[in-house]
Amino acid sequence: MKTPVLETRRQVMAAVSNAFPGGMDCAAARLGSKDKRLENQIYETAGCKPLSDTEIFVLESETKTEHLPDYICAMYGGVFVKIPEARELDNVDLYQRSLAASAQRGALDQMVASALEDGEIDSNEAKKIRALHAKYMSASLEAIGAVIELHKARA
């Protein structure tokens, strides 16, 4: 399942670096820099510019995370939906994607029910509901996209 959407680019850079196999030291080595420089890039200290989108993409390609596109899409009020390639898909995969979407829907419904127990939805509950809804929509669109990709007519 997807992790929560991070709220700042700094959080994105830190999460991606820490998720890298071997941690921040190995992430820095993968980018061809020292770990202290990577830390300075994450926190924009010592005159270092932040990691570029390309550098974050390199790290996310290996960590199999999607923090940067999730963050950018959320800035625009949208959700990131990864469209799989047909060669990656089979019916078992379609079932797993459908199950993941159902689980996200269940989490959303539980949060709404919990929030309504006192008869109103406060701002913190609304934020959680919106985040869960975005995750559900992304999982649902991904599942539908996978079905279409696997079964589309070939020319």
VMD Tcl script that draws the C-alpha trace (Angstrom):
set ca {
  {0.00 0.00 0.00}
  {1.07 3.55 -0.59}
  {2.54 5.64 2.19}
  {1.02 8.98 3.17}
  {1.78 11.90 0.85}
  {4.58 13.98 2.31}
  {3.94 17.69 2.81}
  {7.31 19.24 1.88}
  {10.02 18.61 -0.68}
  {12.48 18.32 2.21}
  {10.40 15.47 3.67}
  {10.41 13.82 0.22}
  {14.20 14.04 -0.08}
  {14.73 12.71 3.45}
  {12.25 9.83 3.01}
  {13.76 8.76 -0.31}
  {17.32 8.89 1.04}
  {16.42 6.96 4.18}
  {14.46 4.34 2.21}
  {17.48 3.64 0.01}
  {19.01 0.19 0.66}
  {21.89 0.84 3.05}
  {20.51 4.21 4.09}
  {21.72 7.70 3.42}
  {25.38 6.67 3.04}
  {24.55 4.34 0.15}
  {22.15 6.87 -1.38}
  {24.94 9.45 -1.40}
  {27.32 6.94 -2.98}
  {24.72 6.12 -5.66}
  {24.57 9.82 -6.53}
  {28.36 10.07 -6.50}
  {28.62 12.34 -3.48}
  {29.55 12.20 0.18}
  {26.91 11.54 2.83}
  {27.46 14.97 4.44}
  {26.83 16.67 1.07}
  {23.61 14.69 0.63}
  {22.51 15.74 4.10}
  {23.30 19.37 3.22}
  {21.27 19.01 0.01}
  {18.29 17.58 1.89}
  {18.29 20.38 4.48}
  {19.61 23.04 2.08}
  {22.46 23.98 4.41}
  {26.08 25.01 3.79}
  {25.08 26.66 0.52}
  {24.00 23.38 -1.11}
  {21.13 23.31 -3.57}
  {18.47 20.63 -3.01}
  {18.46 17.37 -4.91}
  {17.20 17.73 -8.46}
  {14.12 15.89 -9.67}
  {16.43 13.63 -11.68}
  {18.50 12.74 -8.61}
  {15.36 11.95 -6.62}
  {14.10 9.86 -9.55}
  {17.36 7.86 -9.60}
  {16.96 7.04 -5.90}
  {13.23 6.31 -6.18}
  {13.84 3.98 -9.11}
  {15.84 1.77 -6.78}
  {13.69 2.17 -3.66}
  {10.45 1.56 -5.62}
  {8.90 4.58 -3.89}
  {6.85 7.37 -5.48}
  {7.19 10.17 -2.94}
  {8.12 12.91 -5.44}
  {5.27 12.36 -7.92}
  {2.81 11.94 -5.03}
  {4.04 15.22 -3.53}
  {3.86 17.14 -6.81}
  {0.42 15.78 -7.71}
  {-0.91 16.64 -4.24}
  {0.30 20.24 -4.69}
  {-2.12 20.49 -7.62}
  {-4.95 18.66 -5.86}
  {-4.44 15.48 -7.85}
  {-3.16 11.96 -7.37}
  {-0.31 10.12 -9.02}
  {-1.37 7.05 -10.98}
  {1.38 4.84 -12.35}
  {0.34 3.22 -15.62}
  {1.89 -0.26 -15.80}
  {3.27 -1.79 -18.96}
  {1.41 -4.81 -20.32}
  {4.47 -7.05 -20.02}
  {4.35 -6.54 -16.23}
  {0.73 -7.68 -15.97}
  {-1.23 -10.89 -15.65}
  {-4.59 -11.81 -14.13}
  {-3.06 -12.42 -10.69}
  {-1.61 -8.91 -10.79}
  {-5.00 -7.48 -11.78}
  {-6.60 -9.25 -8.81}
  {-3.93 -7.89 -6.45}
  {-4.47 -4.36 -7.75}
  {-8.24 -4.71 -7.31}
  {-7.74 -6.03 -3.79}
  {-5.42 -3.12 -2.95}
  {-8.04 -0.65 -4.20}
  {-10.72 -2.39 -2.10}
  {-8.49 -2.21 0.98}
  {-7.95 1.52 0.40}
  {-11.72 1.99 0.07}
  {-12.23 0.11 3.33}
  {-9.71 2.32 5.14}
  {-11.47 5.41 3.77}
  {-14.90 4.16 4.86}
  {-13.59 3.31 8.34}
  {-12.11 6.79 8.72}
  {-15.35 8.46 7.63}
  {-17.37 6.30 10.04}
  {-14.96 7.05 12.88}
  {-15.03 10.77 12.13}
  {-18.83 10.83 12.15}
  {-19.15 9.12 15.55}
  {-19.37 12.52 17.26}
  {-21.63 13.95 14.55}
  {-19.09 16.24 12.87}
  {-15.82 16.15 10.98}
  {-13.06 18.38 12.35}
  {-10.20 19.75 10.24}
  {-7.76 17.01 11.28}
  {-10.28 14.30 10.40}
  {-11.03 16.02 7.08}
  {-7.31 16.05 6.24}
  {-7.05 12.32 6.96}
  {-10.20 11.59 4.93}
  {-8.88 13.55 1.95}
  {-5.53 11.74 2.13}
  {-7.22 8.32 2.28}
  {-9.55 9.29 -0.56}
  {-6.58 10.28 -2.73}
  {-4.91 6.93 -2.00}
  {-8.12 5.07 -2.85}
  {-8.60 7.01 -6.10}
  {-5.00 6.36 -7.12}
  {-5.26 2.63 -6.40}
  {-8.61 2.39 -8.20}
  {-7.39 4.27 -11.29}
  {-4.24 2.15 -11.34}
  {-6.29 -1.06 -11.22}
  {-8.56 0.09 -14.06}
  {-5.57 1.27 -16.09}
  {-3.96 -2.14 -15.66}
  {-7.09 -3.95 -16.88}
  {-7.24 -1.73 -19.95}
  {-3.51 -2.09 -20.65}
  {-3.55 -5.88 -20.36}
  {-6.66 -6.39 -22.47}
  {-6.47 -3.60 -25.04}
  {-6.70 -4.50 -28.71}
  {-3.30 -4.93 -30.32}
  {-2.77 -3.55 -33.81}
}
mol new
graphics top color blue
foreach p $ca { graphics top sphere $p radius 0.5 }
foreach p [lrange $ca 0 end-1] q [lrange $ca 1 end] { graphics top cylinder $p $q radius 0.2 }
display resetview
